[in-house]
Amino acid sequence: MRGFLRRKKSPQRLLKQKSFRMSTPIARLSVADYLRAERASELKHEFHEGVVAVMVGGSRRHARIITNLINVFSELLTNHDADVLSQALRVRVDAVDLYTYPDVIIVCGSPVLEDDHNDTLMNPTVIIEVLSPSTEAYDRGQKADYYRQIPSLREYVLVAQHRPSIDHYVRKENYEWVTRHGCERIKQVLSLETLDLEIPLRRIYHKIDFPTLTRPQH
């Protein structure tokens, strides 16, 4: 990634370091330099107020859950004026000068894109993050605070990958964020108010094994 190589180690070398986490900064750039370098890179990087960090790849479970979410929403949104988008698309949080890649994005109505490159979304309606050990604290804390500053965002969903557990946050008409009761059992459903949809957790966790749930009882 040429724009990042002048001052710091390459993203490829950073990814090989055992101590590396997504929050490790690798460069400080302008927005224009970041976007120019990002569009030429094979890796994804998060940008916040000039600081750039590599985004770590996920596990098989992480990828499987994202695939399940994309599949189920692609089916259920067929007759809705909404679309589900993968983590290949960047989201811009203008209020905090952030560019990032949510795991799953749903946008209602027409997407608003930042420029003619058509690769940065400005108006997500629902954002879903699949939690990982290295990013869970960030997704629950600081990143959640950033996302809440997106005017179009109505729901934020956190999906655990090692147990059937979902946390769900909803913005009400007065712009106050409230926490919906979390889903902790595989037989429950996730109810998205904005889309008037109910998604069984069994579909979200399709092909994901939870040994403690299937162990014979004695």
C-alpha positions in Angstrom: 0.0 0.0 0.0 2.2 2.8 -1.3 0.6 5.7 0.6 1.4 4.0 3.9 4.9 2.7 3.2 6.9 6.0 3.5 6.7 6.3 7.2 5.7 2.9 8.7 6.0 -0.8 8.2 3.8 -2.3 5.5 0.3 -3.6 6.5 1.4 -7.1 5.4 4.3 -7.1 8.0 2.1 -5.7 10.7 -0.4 -8.5 10.3 2.3 -11.1 11.0 3.1 -9.6 14.4 1.5 -11.7 17.2 1.0 -8.6 19.4 -0.9 -6.7 16.6 -4.5 -5.6 17.2 -6.8 -3.6 15.0 -6.3 -0.4 17.1 -2.5 -0.4 16.4 -1.9 2.7 14.2 0.4 2.3 11.2 0.3 5.8 9.7 -1.1 9.3 10.0 -2.6 10.5 6.7 -5.0 13.1 5.2 -8.4 11.8 4.1 -7.4 12.2 0.5 -4.2 10.2 0.9 -6.0 7.5 2.9 -8.7 7.0 0.3 -6.1 7.0 -2.5 -4.0 4.4 -0.8 -7.0 2.3 0.4 -8.4 2.0 -3.1 -5.1 0.5 -4.2 -4.7 -1.8 -1.3 -5.6 -5.5 -1.0 -6.2 -5.0 2.8 -8.8 -3.0 4.6 -7.8 -0.2 6.9 -9.8 2.0 9.4 -9.2 5.7 9.4 -10.0 8.0 12.4 -8.9 11.6 12.5 -5.8 10.9 10.4 -4.8 7.7 12.1 -4.8 4.6 10.0 -5.0 1.0 11.3 -5.1 -2.4 9.6 -8.4 -4.3 10.1 -7.8 -7.9 11.2 -9.3 -10.8 9.2 -11.8 -13.0 11.1 -12.2 -16.6 11.9 -14.2 -19.2 10.0 -17.0 -18.8 12.5 -17.0 -15.1 12.1 -17.1 -15.4 8.3 -19.9 -18.1 8.5 -22.1 -15.9 10.6 -21.6 -12.9 8.3 -22.5 -15.1 5.3 -25.6 -16.3 7.2 -26.7 -12.7 7.9 -26.2 -11.7 4.2 -28.2 -14.7 3.0 -31.1 -14.3 5.4 -31.4 -10.5 4.8 -31.1 -10.9 1.0 -34.1 -13.2 1.2 -36.2 -11.2 3.6 -35.6 -7.8 2.0 -36.8 -8.9 -1.4 -40.0 -6.9 -1.1 -38.6 -4.1 0.9 -37.1 -0.8 -0.2 -33.9 -1.8 1.4 -30.6 -3.5 0.6 -28.1 -5.6 2.6 -24.4 -4.9 1.9 -21.3 -6.7 2.9 -18.1 -5.5 4.6 -16.6 -4.7 1.3 -18.2 -1.3 1.5 -16.8 1.5 3.7 -19.0 3.6 5.9 -18.2 7.2 6.7 -19.0 8.7 10.1 -18.7 12.3 9.3 -19.1 13.6 12.8 -16.0 11.9 14.1 -13.9 11.8 10.9 -14.1 8.0 10.7 -14.0 5.5 7.8 -14.6 1.9 8.7 -16.0 -1.4 7.4 -19.0 -2.8 9.3 -19.6 -6.6 9.0 -23.1 -6.1 7.6 -25.0 -3.0 6.6 -28.6 -2.5 5.7 -29.6 0.7 4.0 -33.3 1.8 3.5 -34.2 3.8 0.4 -31.5 5.1 -1.9 -27.9 4.8 -0.7 -26.0 8.1 -0.3 -22.4 7.7 -1.4 -19.6 10.1 -0.6 -18.2 10.5 -4.1 -18.2 9.2 -7.7 -16.1 6.2 -6.6 -19.3 4.7 -5.1 -17.3 2.8 -2.4 -18.2 4.8 0.7 -21.7 4.8 2.2 -23.0 7.8 4.2 -26.5 6.6 5.3 -26.6 3.1 6.8 -29.9 2.3 8.5 -28.8 -0.8 10.4 -25.2 -1.9 11.3 -24.4 -5.4 12.5 -21.0 -6.3 13.9 -20.0 -9.9 14.6 -17.9 -9.8 17.8 -14.3 -11.1 18.0 -12.0 -11.3 21.1 -9.7 -8.6 19.7 -12.4 -6.1 18.8 -15.4 -6.8 21.2 -14.5 -4.0 23.6 -14.1 -1.5 20.8 -17.4 -2.6 19.1 -19.3 -2.3 22.4 -17.7 0.9 23.5 -16.0 3.6 21.4 -17.1 2.3 18.0 -20.7 2.1 19.2 -20.4 5.8 20.3 -19.1 6.7 16.9 -21.9 4.8 15.1 -24.6 6.5 17.2 -23.5 9.8 15.6 -24.7 8.7 12.1 -28.0 10.6 11.6 -29.5 7.8 9.5 -28.7 4.9 11.8 -31.7 3.4 13.5 -30.4 0.0 14.9 -27.1 -1.4 16.0 -26.7 -5.2 16.5 -23.8 -7.1 18.1 -23.7 -10.8 17.4 -21.5 -13.1 19.5 -19.8 -16.0 17.7 -19.0 -18.5 20.5 -22.5 -18.6 22.0 -26.0 -17.8 20.7 -26.1 -14.2 22.0 -27.2 -11.0 20.4 -27.3 -7.4 21.8 -29.6 -5.0 20.1 -29.7 -1.2 20.3 -32.5 1.0 18.8 -32.8 4.7 18.2 -36.2 6.1 19.1 -38.0 9.0 17.6 -36.6 11.4 20.2 -33.1 10.2 19.1 -32.5 8.5 22.4 -30.9 5.1 22.1 -32.5 2.2 24.1 -31.3 -1.4 24.7 -33.7 -4.1 23.6 -33.7 -7.3 25.6 -30.8 -9.4 24.4 -31.3 -12.8 22.7 -29.5 -15.6 24.6 -31.2 -18.7 23.3 -31.0 -20.4 19.9 -34.8 -20.6 19.8 -35.3 -16.9 20.1 -35.7 -14.3 17.3 -34.1 -11.0 16.6 -36.8 -8.4 15.9 -35.7 -5.4 13.8 -38.2 -2.6 14.3 -37.1 -0.4 11.4 -37.6 -3.2 8.9 -40.5 -5.0 10.7 -38.6 -8.3 10.4 -38.0 -11.2 12.7 -34.9 -13.4 12.2 -34.6 -16.7 14.0 -31.3 -17.1 15.7 -31.1 -20.5 14.2 -30.7 -18.9 10.8 -28.1 -16.5 12.0 -26.1 -19.4 13.6 -26.7 -21.9 10.7 -23.8 -24.4 10.6 -22.3 -23.0 13.8 -21.8 -25.6 16.5 -22.2 -24.8 20.2 -20.9 -27.9 22.0 -22.4 -26.9 25.4 -25.8 -26.8 23.8 -25.6 -30.3 22.2 -23.9 -32.2 25.0 -26.0 -35.1 26.2 -27.6 -34.6 29.7 -26.9 -37.2 32.3 
